[in-house]
Amino acid sequence: MPEEKNLKAFTLDLLQTIVLALAIFLLAYLFLFQPHQVKGDSMSPSFQDNEYLLTDKISYRFGKPKRGDVVVFAAPPSPGEDYIKRIIGLPGETVMVKESRISINGKILNEDYLPPETHTTVGLWSPEGKPVELGQDEYFVVGDNRSNSSDSRRWGPVKRKKIVGRAWFVYWPPAKFGFVQYAK
């Protein structure tokens, strides 16, 4: 009899632990962090194809996205798919691509996260030398691999409500394991 009682107590404890773990995972997944896979080379050299990362979904509930943040958002050309890109233009700013460089409000953007030989090409939405003014809830996002990225230069700015969150932690491959580094 005592063995049967111990087995029931153990089973109940195990079941409670599993339910609690699932509840914590579900809450974290829905409100705090979400896993994403980098697909393609548009963010190279910062992120590589098939890297896995956690997206921080809570930071932007208490603060605004900043220039240089790498964000995950619902892709304008494919709303069921998420893209990962870097924010370079903020609400109310004027963005322009000219002579392979990006300028914000008339000043050339310093992009020290890119190799010096990077050339920014124009797109359908941001032709050479045409200033683009962002609305009050719009962000201009681009891939770090400028010659191989479908981004705001092609399909326009991203609305704030479409941003899922900020790239926070790389967990695969093991060699890249760690927090995403952002300039201060």
C-alpha positions in Angstrom: 0.0 0.0 0.0 2.7 2.6 0.8 4.4 1.9 -2.5 1.1 2.6 -4.3 0.7 5.8 -2.4 4.3 6.9 -3.3 3.7 6.1 -6.9 0.5 8.2 -7.0 2.3 11.1 -5.2 5.2 10.9 -7.6 2.9 10.8 -10.7 0.9 13.8 -9.4 4.1 15.8 -8.7 5.4 14.9 -12.2 2.2 15.9 -13.8 2.1 19.2 -11.9 5.7 20.0 -12.9 4.9 19.3 -16.6 1.8 21.5 -16.6 3.7 24.3 -14.8 6.6 24.0 -17.3 4.3 24.1 -20.3 2.4 27.1 -18.8 5.6 29.0 -18.3 6.8 28.1 -21.8 3.5 29.2 -23.4 3.5 32.6 -21.5 7.1 33.2 -22.5 6.4 32.3 -26.1 3.3 34.4 -26.4 4.5 37.5 -24.5 8.3 37.6 -24.0 10.4 35.7 -26.6 9.8 33.9 -29.9 12.2 31.7 -31.8 13.0 32.7 -35.4 15.2 31.3 -38.1 17.3 33.5 -40.4 16.4 32.6 -44.0 18.7 33.7 -46.7 21.8 36.0 -46.8 20.1 39.4 -46.6 21.6 40.1 -43.1 25.1 38.8 -43.8 27.7 39.4 -42.3 25.8 40.1 -39.1 23.5 37.0 -39.3 23.9 34.0 -41.5 21.4 31.7 -43.3 19.9 29.1 -40.9 20.9 30.8 -37.7 18.3 30.5 -35.0 17.6 33.4 -32.6 15.2 34.5 -30.0 13.2 37.6 -30.6 12.5 39.9 -27.6 8.8 40.7 -27.9 8.5 42.8 -24.7 11.1 45.7 -25.1 9.0 47.6 -27.6 6.0 47.6 -25.2 8.0 49.9 -22.9 10.2 51.7 -25.4 10.5 52.6 -29.1 12.6 50.9 -31.7 15.9 52.6 -32.3 18.2 53.1 -35.3 20.5 50.1 -35.6 18.1 47.7 -33.9 17.7 44.4 -35.8 14.0 43.6 -35.9 11.7 40.8 -36.9 8.5 41.9 -38.6 5.7 40.7 -40.8 7.0 40.9 -44.4 5.1 43.4 -46.5 5.3 41.2 -49.7 4.4 38.0 -47.7 2.4 38.9 -44.5 2.4 35.3 -43.3 6.2 35.3 -43.3 8.6 37.1 -40.9 11.7 39.1 -42.1 14.7 40.2 -40.2 16.3 43.6 -41.1 18.0 46.5 -39.5 16.2 49.8 -38.7 17.9 52.8 -40.3 15.1 55.3 -40.6 12.8 56.4 -37.7 9.3 58.0 -37.8 9.3 61.5 -39.2 12.8 61.3 -40.7 13.7 61.7 -44.4 15.8 58.8 -45.9 17.7 59.0 -49.2 19.9 56.7 -51.1 22.5 58.5 -53.2 25.9 57.5 -54.6 25.7 54.1 -52.8 25.2 55.7 -49.3 22.2 56.3 -47.1 21.5 59.7 -45.6 19.1 60.5 -42.9 17.8 64.1 -42.8 20.6 65.1 -45.2 23.5 63.6 -43.2 25.3 60.4 -44.3 24.5 57.5 -42.0 27.5 56.0 -40.2 27.1 52.2 -40.5 30.1 50.8 -38.7 28.5 47.4 -38.5 29.0 47.0 -42.3 32.2 46.2 -44.1 33.7 49.5 -45.6 33.3 48.3 -49.2 29.5 47.9 -48.8 27.5 49.8 -51.5 23.8 50.5 -51.0 21.8 50.1 -54.2 18.6 51.9 -54.9 15.2 50.3 -55.1 11.8 50.8 -56.6 10.6 52.6 -53.5 13.8 54.7 -53.0 15.2 55.7 -56.4 18.6 57.4 -56.6 18.6 60.8 -54.9 14.9 60.7 -54.1 14.1 61.7 -50.5 11.6 59.5 -48.7 9.7 61.0 -45.7 8.6 58.5 -43.1 5.2 58.7 -41.4 4.7 58.9 -37.6 4.6 55.1 -37.2 6.9 54.0 -40.1 10.4 52.6 -40.0 12.9 52.2 -42.9 14.5 48.8 -42.6 17.3 47.3 -44.7 19.4 44.1 -44.8 23.1 44.4 -44.0 23.8 42.6 -47.3 22.6 45.5 -49.4 23.0 43.8 -52.8 21.0 40.8 -51.7 18.1 42.1 -49.6 14.4 42.7 -50.2 13.7 45.6 -47.9 12.3 49.1 -47.6 14.2 50.2 -50.6 11.9 47.8 -52.6 8.5 47.8 -50.8 8.6 50.9 -48.5 8.6 51.4 -44.8 7.4 49.0 -42.1 4.5 50.1 -39.8 5.2 49.9 -36.1 2.3 47.4 -35.5 4.0 44.9 -37.9 7.2 44.7 -35.8 7.2 41.4 -33.8 10.3 42.3 -31.8 14.0 42.8 -31.6 16.7 40.1 -32.3 18.0 39.3 -28.8 19.8 36.0 -28.5 21.4 33.7 -31.1 21.2 30.0 -30.0 22.2 28.2 -33.1 24.9 27.4 -34.3 26.8 26.9 -31.1 29.7 29.0 -32.4 27.4 32.1 -32.5 25.7 31.3 -29.1 25.1 34.6 -27.2 23.4 37.9 -27.0 23.0 40.1 -30.1 25.5 43.0 -29.8 24.2 46.5 -30.5 26.2 49.7 -30.7 25.8 52.0 -27.7 
